[in-house]
Amino acid sequence: MQLTKQEEYPFTAKTQEEYASKTACIANPPEIDFSTHYIIGGSVYVPRCAELQDQNLRLVGDKLVYQVHIDQLDCQALSMVHFMVAVPISYKDKEVDIQIEY
């Protein structure tokens, strides 16, 4: 299979079990106290070398907006970039908008 465009896999994890299933391919994911926080994150496959450049989480009205910027580098190797942020549990019922930019 030849990857010709980005494939995005965003997620939220509100329990340890959800977090473990979403981060199974990540070596040593951070430990999270799910009594105080939950996770917004994801992974993206990029058809060239890439890395996480920046990320920002904002409350806009009644919605959490999570912006992730992936920097594509000058090589042709397939890359997988992971990103996540711990969010206070008091925001768990807010709508989430994950915006991934390249």
Residue pairs with C-beta under 8 A, 6 or more apart in sequence:
3 45
3 47
3 78
4 47
5 47
6 44
6 45
6 46
6 47
6 70
6 100
6 102
7 44
7 45
8 42
8 43
8 44
8 100
9 42
9 43
9 44
10 40
10 41
10 42
10 98
10 100
11 18
11 22
11 39
11 40
11 41
11 42
12 18
12 38
12 39
12 40
12 41
12 96
13 19
13 22
13 23
13 32
13 38
13 39
13 41
14 34
14 38
14 39
14 92
15 34
16 32
16 34
19 29
19 32
19 34
19 39
22 39
22 41
23 29
23 82
23 84
25 43
25 80
26 82
30 84
30 86
32 38
32 39
32 86
34 89
35 89
36 88
36 89
37 86
37 87
37 88
37 89
38 86
38 87
38 89
38 92
39 84
39 85
39 86
39 87
40 57
40 64
40 66
40 84
40 85
40 87
40 96
40 98
41 82
41 83
41 84
41 85
42 68
42 82
42 83
42 84
42 98
42 100
43 80
43 81
43 82
43 83
44 50
44 70
44 80
44 81
44 83
44 100
45 78
45 79
45 80
46 70
46 72
46 78
46 79
46 80
46 81
46 102
47 76
47 78
48 72
48 73
48 74
48 75
48 76
48 77
48 78
48 79
49 72
49 73
49 74
49 75
49 76
49 77
49 79
50 70
50 71
50 72
50 73
50 79
50 81
50 102
51 70
51 71
51 73
51 79
51 81
52 68
52 69
52 70
52 71
52 81
52 82
52 83
53 69
53 70
53 71
54 67
54 68
54 69
55 66
55 67
55 68
55 69
55 83
55 85
56 66
56 67
57 64
57 65
57 66
57 67
57 85
57 87
58 64
58 65
58 67
59 65
59 91
59 94
62 94
62 95
63 94
63 95
63 96
63 97
64 87
64 91
64 94
64 95
64 96
64 97
65 97
65 99
66 85
66 96
66 97
66 98
66 99
67 99
67 101
68 83
68 98
68 99
68 100
68 101
69 101
69 102
70 81
70 100
70 101
70 102
72 102
